[in-house]
């Protein structure tokens, strides 16, 4: 079983490698890349175990973690973990943001949200943090879909546990995965109240 530090290390490795590791070929090719970049060798089977491609209950050896940490620019795994603890990239913090809170809307009120490259949804607030899609442009979300969320935050992705469609629940959905929502509008009668 991996720790959060190891899971993040895997993400950093894939980011640096610029490829997701998800097939036997991926692991074999990355094993060669790893040896070329670090001069240390990890077998594709070891990599498969770390990535959970094969079931294995063995604890990952520190030597293995040291090589992966070195690949992403750290002296060893301990140095990587120390960096994680002090990096502002991973610190929780409060931030100022333009947002629409469900608790501040009136039932029946319309809002619009958008995200890149050209996605747009118009939503009717149903109460109790529930929304129904009344218009959808260039999105996988469809008119009539319903979902639950407590807020929309500009610059952040909208992550939904499911969308209700035709009496069924979809798998989780994310809007604006890469750059977040870039438009939040509260519609008031014939006027538009763009928030930011």
Beta strands, then each sheet from edge to edge (+ up, - down):
strand 1: 99-101
strand 2: 110-115
strand 3: 119-127
strand 4: 130-137
strand 5: 146-148
strand 6: 151-153
strand 7: 158-160
strand 8: 164-165
strand 9: 168-169
strand 10: 173-175
strand 11: 181-188
strand 12: 191-194
sheet 1: 1+ 6-
sheet 2: 5+ 4- 3+ 2- 11+ 12-
sheet 3: 7+ 10-
sheet 4: 8+ 9-
end
